[in-house]
Amino acid sequence: MSKRHNWQCGMRVWLENDGHIVLGRGRVELLEAIERHRSIRQAAASIGMSYRRAWLLVQSINAGSDKPLVEATKGGNSRGGAQVTPAGKEVIRRFRALDRALRATAARVVKSF
C-alpha cells in the first residue's frame, strides 16, 4: 500500500523598493486595519500589535514607498487619526492579487509532487 502525500507549499511574500522592505502580509494587514479604523492606535489594537510597533511600521512603509501610503494627523484634544491614501489602497489591492496568484501557482505545482 503506497503512502499518500499531501504536499503543501508555505511561502512569505514581501515587496521591496531599492532594498527597503515596504510590504508584506503583516504590513498589509496593518494598512487594512488603519483603513477600517482610521486610527493607527485602534488598528494596532485590533490586530494585537503595540502602537509603537504599528507607528514604526507606518513610518517604514511610507519611507520605502514612492508616495505616502498612510497619512496621519496628530491626536490629543483635536482627535487625530490616520487614513490610507489612494496610492495605499491601490498597493493593498495589488499586493493581495499578487499573493493570491503566487499561492495558486504554488498549489498547482505542488499538487504534482
Sequence and secondary structure as in RCSB ss.txt:
>XXXX:A:sequence
MSKRHNWQCGMRVWLENDGHIVLGRGRVELLEAIERHRSIRQAAASIGMSYRRAWLLVQSINAGSDKPLVEATKG
GNSRGGAQVTPAGKEVIRRFRALDRALRATAARVVKSF
>XXXX:A:secstr
             EEEETTEEEEEHHHHHHHHHHHHHS HHHHHHHTT  HHHHHHHHHHHHHHSSS SEEEE  
GGG  EEEE HHHHHHHHHHHHHHHHHHHHHHHHHHT 
